Structure formats: structure tokens, C-alpha cells
Amino acid sequence: MNARLPVLFPAARTAALVLLLIAGSAMAQTGMIRFVVGAAPGGALDPYTRIVADHMSKTLGQTIIVEHKPGANGNMSAAFVADSPADGTLVWIGTQAFTEINPSAFRNQRWSIDDFEPLIRGVEAPLVFVVHPSVPANTFMDFLAWAKANRGKLSYSSYNPGTPSHFLGHQMNEKFDLDLTHVPYRGSGLQVTGLVGGHSLFGFAQVNSSMEQVLAGKLSALAITSASRYRAMPAVPTFAELGYPEFTAQVWFGLLVRSGTPANVTERLLQAAKTAHADPAVREKLEAQGYDVSGEIGPQLKVNIKEQIERWRRLVKAAGFSADDRGSVQ
């Protein structure tokens, strides 16, 4: 009997694993689902996540809760999902910054894009370069003249270190030799609050977080990073038409699950996500927030992410940015 134990125990472990996978699959299709957000509440990710979660919850007939796990520019949330069972009960709300920039910006990152399977690129939007009304500038060229006249005295804000907001600001600083100091915030909502309060005077901001303040005259929008004029801010020129196409960039938000999630569970979540993003009422709500609904799906999504990792790696290197896996910058 004892001689058979080494054979029986692995078999028992295999059987237990199969049972766990079956239970996990059942839970993903009947129990609660958590949408894990790697940013603080109140930022640009919030409205997108909650609008989509509400619709998908009704389609799936399951409760979906939004759980915030901020830290290290999304790395804490990514590692949490990557270290959890691949059963579909956790959906990571990924962003362009989390997936495309973090791999180059953070040392000892405890996850990679291969730990995830993208379901859908939900929405995308440009960033807008905004200034506080006290800045004596009606155009981007006015801003440059003022910034050069005050070289070494000014700072630009970003909504987080290691994001497009950070690196586009660095790129602007280097291109125009402005000698600016970088002031990072911990979320897009906090950045805009700082800009409106005059604690920082200018920076690249999320359209979603800043549009209301621009329309109210509390901030001035001088240029936008879209390839063509943006429908939500048609009077704001693009950097490309001002002669600076290198500042063209789009940020995006989307849904990802752990690699290895059962195919039937992934497909069920994907169909619910597609239905949500295609719903006219959902699209209207998201577009009112300043987003363009993408709804892109398929294996090409991961290929696109990996291509963009290479693009941002060059900017990260040029900026000399490096942070550890808890977000401490060096």
C-alpha cells in the first residue's frame, strides 16, 4: 500500500486541480465578478469602468463590483490579478500606460503582458495640453514664448509618473529647452484639481478629467494630441497642425483577463463586453465623457500592445525614468 502512495498522491492532486478549475469556471458564470482598477477613485477610469460594468452585469446576470487597487501606476492591480486563479472572476481594467509603458518604466515588474489575454480595447482619447488662466497665453506659441522667458522657473504636471502625461511633458521640455520641473500627481482627477487651483500651471491632462473645466473657463486648452481635431474640443488645434506631429498620442482603456482562463468563460465575458460597447445608450454616455468607443477585439490586440511597448521604451529611456515595482522613482 505504501509503495503506491507516490502514484496516488499526484493523481489525487490532479483530480483536486480539475475540481478547482470546474468550480472556478462555475463561479465565473454564476458568482460575483470583480473589475480591478489600478487607479484611485475619481479619475478618468472611474466612469468608463462603472458604465461598462453596469451593462455587463445585466447581460451576464451577475453582480460586478468595481475594486480599486491603486499603486505603482497600475502595477499593484496587475500583479494582484496575475497572481490570482485564471477563472474569470477577476477582470483587469488595463490602460495604455499600464500595459505599454510600465514594462520599460518599472524595474522588477512582477507581471508581463503575456500574463493577460486582452478582451477588448474599449475606449480611446487624446490628451489635451491645458494651462491655468493666469498663464498669459491664448495659443501654444504664446505659451512657448512665456515659458522660454521664464526658463528654469516653471514646472509641468502629470497625472502620474510613468504615463504619457509625464513623458509628453518631458518631450516638450527637451524639444523646446524649457528647463521645467516635473510635478506628478496620483490620478487624473487630482491633477486637474491641482491645475484649477493654480498649484500647477500647465500639463498634459486626460480629456475626460479636464473637459468640464475647460468648457467652464477654469482651464485653457492650447493643443491636443489627436491626429485630427477632436470632436469634443473642435476649437483646439492638434499638435500636428501646429507643426509638431511627434506629440500625437492616444490613451485607451480596456478589459483583460488572466491568460489560461477557460475558453468558455473568456468567450462569455467577451460577448458581454462587445454587447456593452455596441449599445447606443452606453456609447452615448461614454462619448459624453469625451471618449471615442473603439470596441476593438481579437488576438491582434496583444500584438499591438507589444509594438507600442517598443515605441514608449525609447521615450522612457530618453527621460531617464526608472521606478521600482512599488513606484519609488529613481
N, C-alpha and C positions, 0 to 999 in steps of 0.2 A: 504493500500500500504506500509506504513512504517513498518508494522508488518512483512512483507515478506522480508525486506532488509537483515536481518541476514542470510536468506536462500539463497537469490540471490547472495550476495557478495561472499560467499565461492564457489558457483557454477561458478561465473564469474572468480574467481581466478583459479579454476581448469581448466577451459577452456583456460585461458591465458597460464597456465603452459603447457598444452598439445600443444598449438600452438608454444610455445617457443621450446619445445622438437622437434617438427616436423621441425621447422626452423633450429634448431641446427643440426639435422640429415642431412638435405638437404645441409647445409653449409659444413659439414664434407665430403660430397660426391661431392661437386661442387666447393667450395671456396678454399681459401688458408689454408694450414696446416703448423703449426709451430713445429719444433723439438726443444725442450727446453733442453739446455745443461748446467749443473751446474758447469762448469769449464771455466777458461779463455781461449780465443782463443790461438791456437798454441800448445796445449798439445796433449796427446795421443788420446783423444776423438775426436778431430777435423777430422782427415782423415776418421775414421770409420763412423762418422755421415754423412759427406758430400758424401762419396761414396754410402752409403745406401740411403740417401735422394734423390740423383740424379736418381738412378734407380727406386725407388718407385714413384717419381714424374712422370716419363714417363709411368709407369704401370697404375697409377691412373688417369692420365690426369689432374693433379692438380699441382699448384705451391707449393713447400715445401721450406720454408726458415728455416735456422738454426739460432736460437736465443740463445745467451749466457747470462746466469743469474748466474754468479759465486757468491759464498758467503757461509760461514759456511759449507764447504766441501759438497756442493750439497744440503744442506737443504733449501736454498733460492729458488732454482729451483723447488724442490719437493713441498714445501708449495705453490708456485705460481700455479702449476698445480692442486694440491689437492683442492685449493680454487676456481678454475675455473669451469665453467659448464662441465658436463660429456657428451660432444658432439662429441669427437673425433677430434676436430680441434687442440688440443694440444697433442703432443706425448713426453713423458719424456724419455730422454736418461739416463737410470739408469746404475749404476755400482755396482760392488761387494762392494766397500767401502760405497757408498751411502745407499744401501739397507740393507747390512748385519752388518756393523759396526756402522753406525750412531745411531741406536736405543739404543745402550749401551754407546756411547761416548758423546752424547749431552743431556743435561738437557732441559726439557720443549720443546722437539721437537714437532712441530705443525702439524705433519702428521705421519702416520704409513703405513706399507706395505699394510694394508687392505684398504687403500685409492686408491690402484692401482691394475690393472689387468695386469700382465706381458704378453706381446705378444710373445716375442722371446728372447732367450739368443743368441745374435748374434755371438760374438767372445770371445775368451779367450786367455790368455797368462800368462806365469810366470813372476816373477820379476827377475832381474839379479843384483847380488852384484858387483858393479863396484868401482874401485879406480882410483885416478888421477895418471898419470905416475910418479909423484915424490915420491909416496909411494914405498918403497923398497920391493916389494912383487910380485913374479911370481905365487904364489899359495895362497890358502886361509890359509894354515898353516903358510906360510911366513907372511901373514898379521897378524894373531893372535900373532905371536912372536913379531912383530914390535909394535902392539897395546899394548901388555902387558908391553913391555919395556918402553912405553910412557903413562902408565896408568895415567888418570886424566888430560891429556894434549890435548886430541883429542875430536872431535865431529863427529857425523854422520848426514847425511842429509836425509830428506824425501821429497816427492813431495807435501805433505800436511799433517797437523796434523790430526790424527784420521783415517789414512789409513793403509793398510797392510805394506806399506813402513815404516811408523812410528813404528808400533807395532812389525814387524820383527826385526827392528833395536834395539828396546827396549829389545826384547827377546835375541838377540845376546849379547847385553850389559850385561844383567843379567846372562846369561849362562856362559860367559867367564870372568865375573868380570872385565870389561874394564874401568869402570868409565867414560863413554862417555857422552857428552852433545848433546842433540837433537837440530838440526837446521832445522826447517820446511820451505819449500818454498810454493809458491801459484800456483802450477801447475807442471806437469812433465817436460814440456819444460824448465821452469825456473830452476828446479833442475839440469837438465843436463847442462844447460848453466853455472850454478854455479860450477858444478863439473869440466867441461872442463877448466874453468877459474881459477881453484885452490882455489876458495873461500870456498869450502868444499872439503874434500879429499876422501870421500867414502860414500856409501849408497846403499840402495835397490832402483833400478830405473825401470821404465817401459821399456820393451824390445823395444817397438815402438819408444820411445824417444831417447834411448841410442844406439841402434844397429849401426847406421851410424857412431857414434863417436868411438865405439869400433872397427869397421872394419877399420876406418881411423887411429887407433893407438892413438887417443886422450884420450881414457879411456881404462882401462884393466878390463876385466870381469873374476872374480875369481870363481864364483859359481852361480848356477841358481836354482830357487825354483820349477821347474817342477819335476814330478815324475820320468821321464826318460830324457835322453839327448834331448835337444830341437833342432829341425831341423834347425832353423835359426842360432844357435850357437852351432854346433855339437862338437866343441873342448872344450866347457866349461863344467866342471863336475857338476853334481847335488849335492845339499847338502846331499841328501840321500846316494849317493855313497861315500861321504866323511865321513859318519857316523852320520849325523845329519838330520834324516828324519822329525823331528819336524819343520823344516824350509820349508817343502813342502807347496806350496800355488799357487793358480791360481787366477788371476783377470779376470773379464769379463765385457763386455758392452752389453746392450740390450735395447729393446724398451718396454715401458709400457704406458698404458692409464689409465685415471680415472676409478675407479670402478663405475658401473652404466651406462657406455657408452652403447648406444643401440647395441644389439647383431649384427645387420646387419652392423653397422659401424665398430665394432670391427673385425668382420669376414673379411670385405673388406680390412682393414688395415693389418690384419694378413696374408691374402693371398698375398698381395703385398710385405710384409716383407719376407715371405717364398720364393717368386719368386726371390727377390733381392739376398738373401743369397745363393740360389741354382745356380745362374747364374755363369758359369765358369769364365767369364770376371771379375765379382765382386770378386769372390773367389781369383782369381789371384792377384788382386790389394790388397786385404786385407792380403793375405799371404805374399805378398812382404813387407808389413808394419810390419811383424813379428807376425801376429795373426794366430790362428787356428780358422777356421769357425766352430761354434757349430751348430747353427740353431735349437737348442732345443726349442720345444714349448709344450704347454699343461698345465693343472692345476697343475701338479707336480712341475712346476717352483716355484710357491709361497711356496709350502711345503719345497722345497729345501732351499729357502731363509730363511725361518723361522728356519730350522735346523742349518744353518750356523750362524744365529744371536746368538744362544746359544754358539757355539764354540768361536766366537770372543768376546762374553761378558766376558769370563774368561780372555782373554788376555788384554782386556781393563781394567778390574778390577785390574789385576796384575800390569799394568803400572801406575795405579793411575790417569788415564786421565779423565778429565771432562771439558766440554765446555758448554757454554750456547747456545741458539738457534741462536745466531748471530756469533758464532765461537770464542768467547772470552774464552781462556783457563785458567783453574784454576788448 
